[in-house]
Amino acid sequence: MSRYIDVFNGDADGILALVILRRVYPVGAEQHTLISDVKRHIQLVERVQAEPGDKVTVLDLSYDANAKAIDRLLAKGVEVLCCDHHQARHALPHPKLTTVIDESANCCTALLVFREFAGGNKALHCWAIAALFGDGLMAQANAEADELGLAHAQRAELCELGTLLNYNGYGRNLADLMIPPTALFAQLINFEDPFELIAAQNASVVKLREQFNADIQRAQNEIPYLENESLIVLLLPDADWARRISGTIANQLMEQQPNKAVLVATPWQVGELLVSLRAPRTNNEGAGELCSQFPGGGGRAGAGGITGLPNERFDEVVAQVEARYRGS
Ligand SMILES: [Mn+2]
């Protein structure tokens, strides 16, 4: 019996892309393998152990970061489906490979999966909107919500859910996370749409909300490392709450101050930082490109990051961001 091996990013977008796909194409538990990790760990395809005839689906993970591992699977006769919105220069045609890739700044993987496979299903569209909110893509989330005629209160619910699921993905390793992404998926897949999940007062959602509220409060009280008319920089302390909230506070600052770039750093391994960059909303490009000039850096047009930046290079990053987005 062939197996379905689903490999997905541990953030809102990765989890919800898989929820949409597996509500359209359900797979029995005995045939199903799930592989995920913290948001920052994106080279997950190398963990796949597949046999010829197995079907591997890769969601919300950069093709380029996984290209070698995908090539090995294809060469072995494994079918691979990749849906993503990160850089994919190495995705070459292959009879066993299907790609749904769109690198535009206003799109996320869950939206791609919805458009490609869900045939306009309204309940599944709502999951995709939650994912857009989770990825900080507010304008697109609202445009999709307009299509469905969602009320303000419903949008607020989807925004909160997306934010909470995204928040859960941040950490150095799985032990830092409140709930492992594979366990979150296993709960979410049981609900037809996100409103049902929220109305059920799902225990995971309640737990995430409580911790989130405490963490965001602490982050909002931090004094910026640097702030001027073109950027705002936060350097958070070496604490689990800071690692959990770093991505969310970056998205929140970006929304509040749309003409500034946002840079948030937290201590990573000894002598290193984890850096998140958001391009200004008013000049929404170049973030991934800027980050990829540093080892461990990458991302997409509006959002990028550097994993393991040596502390002494931080001011260099700050200077580059300031030069890149001055006058945005
Ligand atoms: Mn994503």
Residues whose N, C-alpha, C, O or C-beta is under 5 A from the ligand:
A	BS01	MN	D13 D60 C108 T109 D135
